[in-house]
Structures are given as structure tokens and as C-alpha cells.
Amino acid sequence: MIWTETLRVAWRSIRANKMRSFLTMLGIIIGVMAVIGSSAVGTGAKLEITKQVESLGSNVLTVMPGSTSFGGIGRGVGSATTLTATDAKLIVQNDPEVAYASPVVSSNQQVVYGSNNTSAAIEGTNEQYPAIRDIQMAEGQYFTATEVKDAMHVAVLGANVPNTLGMNAPLGQTIYINAVPFTVIGVAQTQGSQGFQSPDDAIAIPYTTEQDLFTGSTSVQQIVVSAKSANEMNEAQREMEDTLRVAHQLHPSDSDDFSIMNQATILSALGNITAILTALLDGISGISLLVGGIGIMNIMLVSVTERTREIGIRKAIGAKRGSISTQFLLESLMLSLSGAFLGLVIGGGGAEVIGQLVLKIGNVVSVSAVVLAVVFSILVGIVFGVYPARKAANLKPIDALRFE
Amino acid sequence: MRALIEMRNLARTYVLGDEVIRALDGVSLTIQQGEFVAIMGPSGSGKSTAMNMIGCLDLPTSGQYILDGYDVSGLSEDQLAELRNQKIGFVFQNFNLLPKTTALENVELPMLYAGVPARERRRRAMEALERVGLGNRLGNRPNELSGGQQQRVSIARALVNNPVLILADEPTGALDSHTTEDILRLFEELHAQGNTIVLVTHEDEVGRHAKRIVRFRDGRVESDTAVGVDHRADGEALTGGDGA
């Protein structure tokens, strides 16, 4: 057929009005950039969240006081004191799928070493905590069960702390936490950021010591538990629920006064936020593509009017309606596809540079987003090109030839 | 000789508000193959409407029009386009060449819609341009050519699909007298080679080059006369072939 010729004519017409064509494409360019960008934000956020949650340990469960139930009446802030260190002991003793459990009590305190001082998170844990969190020691060791039982004033520093406090050989040194002297018995290896605060900046002490000195309460803020295997997380969770309900003497009609979160629940909660964000951006991209399409239709209508005489000549010489409409449809399609291509190059390239080089979270532009953007652009090109193309095809040759 | 164009009681009316304009009012006309006919008349005489009918650019309100054996009256728009493409070569007053398009590409255009393969298109277009004396202007765009040259390109375009009829609408209307003579001589040559030519004009000087003059007035054929003497530009007189 005459496809190559039709393509050539369309391309020539686009090139003849470079500025106009570019401005027309801009709507599509921005739309496609938004599609790619929104998908990249979604993918990037998901990658980052997954990475952070996974760094907590793949078989870790967290018990929090208070119920997450939406249905019943809330138990208020008082429920924050329902968890105790005894719960952690019971979980380890009674539940066969549980490997380790550690209470966590934390507070922020002033830390002083020599003439340096800083404010740090003081995490009260037991001796099982490093096994749960997979903490490796850079030097020294974590505190023992005996040290926990006796509420000793010993401290294990996060990887960044010696530097912050200006310590050269931290082991055996004395630091003052809220003016109470502690002996440094270990320094942990770096663990990397885990969400909002970094364990590398924290100091671990026995939870008993923390309760005695800083919180003054027997309750704990959470209990972290590791299951024996990642596959038995649900079984472990069920066992823990039973143990805690008995320990808390809950009547069968009472709802839980605690909630157990595993990675799946955290991931899905964060995933929901990401999904909302992505949907919002998708909406914006959709609107932008729509506006871009209207721009194309507008300029195609102008083009049909400008080229009325050319249409008349072509028709007089033997062009059928199909040839004329194909030519204008192809031009509109070419506009939208060129826009899509530029949008992909700019948006996709930009997202990849940010994702791979700046944030280092890997490939963020998904094939599905690219396909979606291209398919949507083709649709826009066709849908908004049909009307001008029909208008051109319907011109009567004598009227078109007479047009000045 | 067989009839190429047969008009039987052809009428074309336009409705303008409450007014009905009878542009053609019962025209019957037969043109044989190989004739060189001038259609003449003042503006508003119906000659332009007649030319639109002959060129299959418009359909009659009533009556019958047969072009090369095809009854045009009942054809669809696409069928008309095909008929124009295959049977008619148009030459317009203002050339009607595609701007920003080379002479060669302009001449290739009718073959494009006829589905002629690219290589043959090129060869035939070059041939046609050489035939009208523009073999050295293949790559020029219309704005790089003089009026006479542009009209030659459009004549080449009209010839290239080997039509049965060359339909020229005031082909010299936009040209100076010297170029007019050149173009008319070209038409005479084409006629001598056996082409059927219908030339629409209001100028007697131009019409005189034809072998038969059909005059229109008020939508009807006023007179239909054969021209005995062919007035060449150089004044050389020849005896007309079909007699007076």
C-alpha cells in the first residue's frame, strides 16, 4: 500500500511546524512522565519498605500492648501497660514455635563520656535480643541472663556511638547515662537504618536496669519474638495469642489487650499507603494525558483547516476518504507517540538515574508502566485523532478546492 | 470514434436560502474520444458546474452522465474518487500543486492513489516531466518554479495516469500572454498525440485553440460549433480535421 508515503507526509507535516508540534506533544510528554514517575515512586517505595522491614529479620514478630481491633471499644492509653517481662518469659517457655523473646523498654537519655555528651535512645532488652535482631558484635559481648536478672549497669553501644562520644577504646570505659555510671561491655556491628531511627545510634542495657532507673514501671513497651522458622510465623502467632490471653486472664468474650504484628501486616499497612499515593499520581497522569489528547485534537483541527486545499487536491486527484482519514489519524498518532517516546526518555531516564544512582534502590521503571504509558498514548492519539480525520475525509472536493 | 462523454438532460440545482439556483438546466452534450473541446461562457453561465460534472467532482441533481461507459450518477464518493483517478487528468487555473513537495512527488501523487509501485511511479513521473520539458526540474518545489513551469508540472501530473480525458479549468488564467501561448501549444501537442481535452475558459483567445467550442448561457448550451481553422500562435493556419 502507500503506508510509507502516508507516514512520510505525516512526519513532514509535523516537522513543518516544529514548535507547534512540540507544544502539542508536551501534554503527552508530561502525562507519560507522570505515569512513569508515579509507577517509579510506587516501585521505589515498595522496594525501600520491603528492604527496611526485611532488615528487621524475616521471622520476627512484635507484640504491642493494646488492641488494633476497630470494632470494639478502645481500651485507651491504659492498655499500654498490659505487657510485662513475664509475658516474654512465658512465650519462650510455653510456645514450641518460638525461639527467642525479648522485652523492649526504651527511653531517650542524656549520655556523657568525659567531656562529650549526647542524647541517645536507651534500649532495655534481655540477652536473647541479639539472636532475634541478628546483631553481631564488633568487640566485647552482649550482656548475659545473669546481668539482666541482677539489673547490672552494663551497656552495649551501637556502632556509631563510640565515635559520637569520642571514645577510642570503648571496652571497659565508664559512660554516664542520666548521670548513672555504666560499664561498656560491647560494641555492636553496624546494622543500618531500620525505619525512623537507627540502632547504630542506640545504646542497649538490660531491660531490668532500664525499668529500675528510667521508666520506673514493670510494664514493657513491646516484646520482640523470633519464630523458629519463617514458615511457622502464623502458628507461632497463634500460640502466643493463647499464652498471652491465659496470662492476662482474659475472658473468652474479651478482645485481646495486645496485638501481634508480623512483617506481613507491617508490609500491607505500608503497602496501602503506597497504593493510595500511586493511585493519586495515576489520576494526575490520566488527566494530563487527557488534556494532552485534547491539545492534539485541537491542533489537528487547525491542521485540517489549514490544509483544506491540499485535501481538495488529493481528493480531486483520486484520494479516497480512507486515504485522507488515515493520513490525519496517522499524524495524530505520530504526535502522541513521539510525545510518549520523549516522555519515556525523560521520565524513565530521570527515574532510573534517581533510583539507581541517587537512592540506590535499583531498577524502579517497570515494563508494565512503560507498556501502559505507550498503550494509553496510542489510545489518546486515535481517540482524539478520529474526529479531525473524519472531518478531513468528509470535505467535498469542490468546496475544498475553492477554499482560500 | 466512440463517445467518451455523454450528458443526457443533465440538471444541477443549488438551494441558497429560499432561492433555487439552476446552475445546469437540462444540458445534453456528447464528446467523442480524441476531441479538443473548449467550454466557454460568461461567469454564472454554468460552465464551472459543467466542468465539475465532467470531472466527477459533483453529482447531477437529475439526468444522466456517462463517462467512458460508466454511469456516474449512482456512484459513491469513493467510487467517484477512483473514477477521477483512473479516467481524468486535472489541470487547474491556480495549478493546485502541493506546497513543500517536489515536482517529482507532485507528479507521482495520482499514481500513489492508484497503487502503482514506487519504482514505476518514479520512472513514469520522470517521463511525464520530461514530456512537458521539465526534466531538469524534478527536485524543485512549486515556490521555486515560475507560473508556466508550475502549470507544466500540473499537466505532467494530469498525464501520468494515462487518463482518457484531460480536463483543464482556466489553465492559462494565472499566466502572462507569452506563457499562455506555450501552455496552449502543449495542449495542442497532446491533442495531436490522441488525447481528449476539455478546456474550460472565458477567453476567446484561448478557446480558439480548440477544435470545437461549446458555449453556455444560463445553465444551457447556447451554441455548439466546430472550429474550422486552428489559430496557431505563430499565425500559421491549418485546416481543421473535422471540417467546418
Interface residues (C-beta under 8 A of the other chain):
Chain A: M1 I2 T4 E5 R12 A16 R309 E310 G312 I313 R314 K315 A316 I317 G318 A319 K320 R321 G322 S323 K396 P397 I398 L401
Chain B: N52 G55 L57 D58 E77 D78 A81 E82 R84 N85 Q86 F90 F92 N96 L97 L98 P99 K100 L109 P110 L112 Y113 A114 G115 A118 R157 N161
